């Protein structure tokens, strides 16, 4: 994004609290990224924000330089934020290029014209739309919103690829499977409802870092996308379809899944596997897919704390290798909104940390 423009990003929360911090990254940049005039406010609708909109500072300064390959955390910001509400997080790019981001956000955010004011200073629709004419469905530089809750809260990390990321779900509707799971947990009505963090990356693979937009292989990024998060208690793994589609063999995928389970144990995390969804495989890929899912169903509990059978929940009644047509987004690979809801319903909440049955 060119310098001098302001990026106003919309982020949906799964937890509420009285204070927040923002984490921003220049992990893949080759030179410093300088951001300024950062604010956060509660979204009323899109860019329109409820007063007060709060400044975001870094060691007391409104300007922050993020070194290449590094990340920064803001000072705490006093802001009462509710679970399942949206925040508007805005900043101007003062120098450098943003190359670190999340390409499939399933959420519209807004890019200003050069030199435009922060959206919170524009109250009239014509001037707001004129100042912010561009849309992006990616999140840029912003990697985490940290909430200080009213009471201690655990965290469930949903780790996976595009089916965790929510690819092909309705934009701006928060209908990814982790969103549905978070709402199921909240509807359960128990105190200290865990937050659900979505660590899905479209095109991601369990074993291979194939190209930059897909992120590092899951076996590598587990260190920061799971172990680097605060108060994590549980991990739900949904990964492997892209490995299969790139002709990785079942034994290698099974070894990789076992490795993920092993990584969780020293940190006393509950980790759950899940069967790989149907997905328009070639005949040979389908053989490997069946082998992995058979292992997960028959032997996976020797490694994981439980197995959630997403494949059975979304399969076509006449062909297990295909998605149910009523749950298919249309490409034969990704679920639609109803399919993502079905995935969340396939998670047995009694297995998760905090369940009375444990």
C-alpha positions as CSV (number, residue, x, y, z in Angstrom):
1,X,0.0,0.0,0.0
2,X,1.5,3.4,-1.0
3,X,2.7,5.7,1.8
4,X,0.4,8.5,2.9
5,X,-2.8,6.4,2.9
6,X,-4.7,5.3,5.9
7,X,-5.9,1.7,6.3
8,X,-9.1,1.2,8.4
9,X,-9.5,-2.5,9.2
10,X,-12.5,-4.2,10.6
11,X,-11.9,-7.0,13.2
12,X,-14.6,-9.2,14.8
13,X,-14.0,-10.1,18.4
14,X,-14.8,-13.5,20.1
15,X,-14.1,-12.1,23.6
16,X,-14.9,-8.9,25.4
17,X,-13.0,-6.9,28.0
18,X,-12.1,-3.5,29.3
19,X,-8.6,-3.1,27.7
20,X,-6.9,-4.1,24.5
21,X,-3.5,-4.3,22.9
22,X,-2.6,-4.5,19.2
23,X,0.1,-6.6,17.8
24,X,1.5,-5.6,14.4
25,X,4.1,-7.4,12.2
26,X,6.7,-6.7,9.5
27,X,7.8,-10.4,9.5
28,X,8.2,-10.6,5.7
29,X,9.3,-7.0,5.1
30,X,12.8,-6.2,3.8
31,X,13.0,-2.7,5.3
32,X,11.4,-0.9,8.2
33,X,7.6,-0.2,8.2
34,X,6.6,3.1,9.8
35,X,3.0,3.6,11.0
36,X,1.4,6.6,12.6
37,X,-1.9,8.1,13.7
38,X,-3.2,4.7,14.9
39,X,-6.7,4.6,16.5
40,X,-9.2,2.0,17.6
41,X,-12.9,2.4,18.0
42,X,-16.1,0.3,18.3
43,X,-17.8,0.0,14.9
44,X,-21.4,1.0,14.6
45,X,-21.6,0.1,11.0
46,X,-18.6,-0.4,8.7
47,X,-16.3,2.7,9.2
48,X,-18.8,4.6,11.4
49,X,-17.5,4.4,15.0
50,X,-19.0,5.0,18.4
51,X,-17.3,7.7,20.5
52,X,-14.8,7.7,22.0
53,X,-12.3,6.6,19.5
54,X,-9.0,5.9,21.3
55,X,-5.4,6.7,20.1
56,X,-3.1,3.7,20.0
57,X,0.5,4.5,21.3
58,X,3.7,2.6,21.3
59,X,5.9,3.4,24.4
60,X,3.9,6.6,24.6
61,X,4.5,7.6,21.0
62,X,2.0,7.8,18.2
63,X,4.6,6.8,15.6
64,X,6.1,3.4,15.5
65,X,8.9,1.9,13.2
66,X,8.7,-1.9,12.8
67,X,12.0,-3.4,11.8
68,X,12.2,-5.9,9.0
69,X,11.4,-9.3,10.3
70,X,10.0,-8.0,13.6
71,X,6.7,-7.2,15.3
72,X,5.6,-4.7,17.9
73,X,2.9,-4.6,20.6
74,X,1.1,-1.4,21.5
75,X,0.6,0.1,24.9
76,X,-2.6,-1.0,26.5
77,X,-5.7,0.9,25.4
78,X,-8.7,1.5,27.7
79,X,-11.7,0.5,25.6
80,X,-14.7,-1.5,26.7
81,X,-15.3,-4.0,23.9
82,X,-18.0,-6.6,23.8
83,X,-17.7,-10.1,22.5
84,X,-19.0,-10.6,19.0
85,X,-18.7,-6.9,18.2
86,X,-16.5,-5.2,15.6
87,X,-13.6,-2.9,16.1
88,X,-12.2,-0.4,13.5
89,X,-8.4,-0.2,13.7
90,X,-6.9,2.6,11.6
91,X,-3.3,3.7,10.9
92,X,-1.5,5.7,8.3
93,X,1.5,4.2,6.4
94,X,4.2,6.8,6.9
95,X,7.0,4.9,5.2
96,X,7.7,1.5,3.8
97,X,5.6,-1.2,2.2
98,X,3.2,-3.5,3.9
99,X,4.0,-7.0,2.7
100,X,2.9,-9.0,5.8
101,X,-0.8,-9.7,5.8
102,X,-3.6,-12.2,5.8
103,X,-5.0,-12.5,2.3
104,X,-8.4,-14.2,2.9
105,X,-10.0,-12.2,5.7
106,X,-13.6,-12.6,4.5
107,X,-14.0,-9.0,5.8
108,X,-14.1,-5.7,4.0
109,X,-11.7,-3.1,5.2
110,X,-11.1,0.3,3.8
111,X,-8.2,2.2,2.2
112,X,-8.1,6.0,2.0
113,X,-7.0,8.4,-0.7
114,X,-3.5,9.9,0.0
115,X,-3.5,12.2,3.0
116,X,-7.1,11.6,4.0
117,X,-8.1,12.1,7.6
118,X,-8.7,9.3,10.0
119,X,-12.2,7.9,9.4
120,X,-13.2,8.8,13.0
121,X,-12.9,12.5,12.1
122,X,-15.3,12.2,9.2
123,X,-19.0,12.1,10.3
124,X,-20.8,12.7,7.0
125,X,-21.3,9.8,4.6
126,X,-20.3,11.6,1.4
127,X,-17.0,12.8,2.8
128,X,-16.3,9.4,4.4
129,X,-17.0,7.5,1.1
130,X,-14.9,10.0,-0.8
131,X,-12.0,9.7,1.6
132,X,-12.1,5.9,1.7
133,X,-13.0,4.7,-1.8
134,X,-11.0,1.5,-1.9
135,X,-11.9,-1.9,-0.3
136,X,-9.6,-4.8,0.7
137,X,-10.7,-8.2,1.9
138,X,-7.2,-8.8,3.4
139,X,-5.8,-7.8,6.8
140,X,-2.5,-6.0,6.6
141,X,0.3,-5.7,9.3
142,X,-2.3,-6.3,12.1
143,X,-1.8,-9.9,13.5
144,X,-3.6,-9.9,16.8
145,X,-6.0,-8.0,19.0
146,X,-5.4,-8.9,22.7
147,X,-8.2,-8.4,25.1
148,X,-8.0,-8.1,28.9
149,X,-11.2,-9.9,29.9
150,X,-13.4,-9.2,33.0
151,X,-12.5,-12.7,34.3
152,X,-9.9,-15.3,33.4
153,X,-10.6,-16.8,30.0
154,X,-9.1,-19.8,28.2
155,X,-8.3,-19.8,24.5
156,X,-9.1,-22.4,21.8
157,X,-6.9,-22.2,18.7
158,X,-8.5,-23.4,15.5
159,X,-5.4,-24.3,13.4
160,X,-5.8,-25.1,9.7
161,X,-6.0,-24.1,6.1
162,X,-8.7,-22.4,4.0
163,X,-11.6,-24.4,5.6
164,X,-10.6,-22.9,9.0
165,X,-9.8,-19.5,7.4
166,X,-13.4,-19.4,6.1
167,X,-12.7,-19.1,2.4
168,X,-15.9,-18.7,0.4
169,X,-18.0,-17.8,3.4
170,X,-20.1,-14.7,3.2
171,X,-18.0,-11.6,3.4
172,X,-18.6,-9.3,6.5
173,X,-21.0,-12.0,8.0
174,X,-18.5,-13.8,10.3
175,X,-19.6,-17.3,9.2
176,X,-16.3,-19.1,9.3
177,X,-16.4,-22.3,11.3
178,X,-14.4,-20.8,14.3
179,X,-17.1,-18.0,14.4
180,X,-19.9,-20.5,14.6
181,X,-17.9,-22.5,17.3
182,X,-17.4,-19.3,19.4
183,X,-21.1,-18.6,19.3
184,X,-21.9,-22.2,20.3
185,X,-19.6,-21.9,23.3
186,X,-21.2,-18.5,24.3
187,X,-24.7,-19.9,23.9
188,X,-23.7,-22.7,26.4
189,X,-24.1,-20.1,29.1
190,X,-21.2,-21.1,31.3
191,X,-19.0,-18.5,33.1
192,X,-15.5,-18.0,31.7
193,X,-16.4,-18.9,28.1
194,X,-13.2,-19.5,26.1
195,X,-12.3,-17.4,23.2
196,X,-11.7,-19.0,19.8
197,X,-8.7,-17.8,17.8
198,X,-8.8,-18.4,14.1
199,X,-5.3,-19.6,13.0
200,X,-6.4,-20.7,9.5
201,X,-4.4,-19.7,6.5
202,X,-5.7,-20.4,3.0
203,X,-3.4,-22.7,0.9
204,X,-1.5,-23.7,4.0
205,X,0.0,-27.2,4.2
206,X,0.9,-29.4,7.1
207,X,4.4,-30.2,5.8
208,X,5.5,-27.8,3.0
209,X,6.0,-24.1,2.8
210,X,5.0,-23.8,-0.9
211,X,4.7,-20.0,-1.5
212,X,4.7,-16.9,0.8
213,X,1.0,-16.2,0.8
214,X,0.3,-19.7,2.2
215,X,2.4,-19.1,5.3
216,X,5.0,-21.5,6.7
217,X,4.1,-25.1,7.0
218,X,1.8,-25.9,10.0
219,X,4.5,-28.0,11.7
220,X,6.7,-24.8,11.7
221,X,4.1,-22.1,12.5
222,X,2.7,-24.1,15.4
223,X,5.4,-22.4,17.5
224,X,4.0,-18.9,17.1
225,X,0.4,-19.4,16.0
226,X,-0.4,-21.8,18.9
227,X,2.4,-21.8,21.5
228,X,3.0,-18.0,21.1
229,X,-0.6,-17.2,22.1
230,X,-1.6,-16.3,25.7
231,X,-3.8,-18.6,27.9
232,X,-4.2,-21.4,25.2
233,X,-5.9,-24.5,26.6
234,X,-7.0,-26.3,23.5
235,X,-6.1,-26.7,19.8
236,X,-8.3,-28.1,17.0
237,X,-6.3,-29.2,14.0
238,X,-7.9,-29.2,10.5
239,X,-5.1,-29.6,8.0
240,X,-3.9,-31.8,5.2
241,X,-6.1,-31.2,2.2
242,X,-3.5,-29.1,0.4
243,X,-0.8,-31.7,1.1
244,X,-3.1,-34.3,-0.5
245,X,-3.8,-32.1,-3.5
246,X,-0.1,-31.7,-4.0
247,X,0.3,-35.5,-4.0
248,X,1.8,-35.9,-0.5
249,X,1.5,-39.5,0.6
250,X,-0.6,-40.6,3.6
251,X,2.3,-41.9,5.8
252,X,4.0,-38.5,5.6
253,X,0.8,-36.6,6.6
254,X,0.2,-39.0,9.5
255,X,3.8,-38.4,10.7
256,X,3.2,-34.7,10.5
257,X,-0.1,-34.9,12.5
258,X,1.7,-37.0,15.1
259,X,4.4,-34.4,15.3
260,X,1.8,-31.6,16.0
261,X,0.3,-33.7,18.9
262,X,3.8,-34.2,20.3
263,X,4.5,-30.4,20.2
264,X,1.5,-29.7,22.3
265,X,2.2,-32.2,25.1
266,X,5.1,-30.3,26.9
267,X,2.8,-27.3,27.2
268,X,-0.1,-29.3,28.7
269,X,-2.5,-28.4,25.9
270,X,-5.4,-30.5,24.9
271,X,-5.1,-31.1,21.1
272,X,-7.8,-32.5,18.8
273,X,-7.4,-33.9,15.4
274,X,-10.1,-33.8,12.7
275,X,-10.8,-35.8,9.6
276,X,-9.8,-34.1,6.3
277,X,-12.8,-32.9,4.3
278,X,-13.9,-34.4,1.0
279,X,-12.5,-32.3,-1.9
280,X,-12.6,-33.4,-5.6
281,X,-9.5,-35.6,-5.3
282,X,-7.9,-37.5,-8.1
283,X,-8.3,-41.3,-7.7
284,X,-4.8,-41.7,-6.3
285,X,-5.3,-38.7,-4.0
286,X,-8.6,-40.2,-2.8
287,X,-6.7,-43.4,-1.8
288,X,-4.3,-41.3,0.4
289,X,-7.2,-39.3,1.8
290,X,-9.0,-42.5,2.9
291,X,-5.8,-43.8,4.5
292,X,-5.3,-40.6,6.6
293,X,-8.9,-40.4,7.7
294,X,-9.0,-44.1,8.5
295,X,-5.9,-43.7,10.7
296,X,-7.5,-40.6,12.4
297,X,-10.7,-42.5,13.2
298,X,-9.1,-45.8,14.3
299,X,-5.8,-44.7,15.8
300,X,-5.8,-40.9,16.1
301,X,-6.9,-41.0,19.8
302,X,-3.6,-42.6,20.7
303,X,-2.1,-39.2,19.8
304,X,-4.9,-36.7,20.1
305,X,-7.3,-36.0,22.9
306,X,-10.2,-36.6,20.5
307,X,-11.0,-36.6,16.8
308,X,-13.8,-34.5,15.3
309,X,-15.2,-36.1,12.2
310,X,-15.7,-33.2,9.9
311,X,-15.5,-35.4,6.8
312,X,-18.5,-37.5,7.9
313,X,-20.5,-34.4,8.8
314,X,-20.0,-32.8,5.4
315,X,-19.8,-35.8,3.0
316,X,-22.2,-36.4,0.1
317,X,-24.6,-39.2,0.9
318,X,-23.8,-41.1,-2.2
319,X,-20.0,-40.4,-2.5
320,X,-17.8,-39.9,0.5
321,X,-15.1,-38.2,-1.6
322,X,-17.4,-35.3,-2.4
323,X,-19.0,-32.6,-0.3
324,X,-22.7,-32.7,0.3
325,X,-24.1,-30.4,-2.4
326,X,-26.2,-28.5,0.1
327,X,-23.0,-27.7,2.1
328,X,-20.7,-26.9,-0.9
329,X,-19.7,-23.3,-1.8
330,X,-19.7,-24.4,-5.4
331,X,-16.1,-25.3,-6.0
332,X,-16.3,-28.9,-4.7
333,X,-13.6,-28.1,-2.0
334,X,-14.8,-25.4,0.3
335,X,-18.0,-25.4,2.4
336,X,-20.6,-22.7,2.2
337,X,-21.9,-21.0,5.3
338,X,-24.1,-23.9,6.2
339,X,-21.1,-26.2,5.8
340,X,-19.0,-24.2,8.1
341,X,-21.8,-24.2,10.7
342,X,-22.0,-28.0,10.3
343,X,-18.2,-28.2,11.0
344,X,-18.7,-26.2,14.3
345,X,-21.6,-28.5,15.2
346,X,-19.3,-31.5,14.8
347,X,-17.1,-30.3,17.6
348,X,-18.0,-32.1,20.8
349,X,-17.9,-29.4,23.4
350,X,-17.8,-31.9,26.2
351,X,-14.2,-32.7,25.2
352,X,-12.9,-29.2,25.5
353,X,-11.2,-27.7,28.6
354,X,-13.7,-26.4,31.1
355,X,-16.4,-29.0,30.3
356,X,-18.0,-30.5,33.4
357,X,-17.4,-33.9,31.9
358,X,-13.6,-33.6,32.2
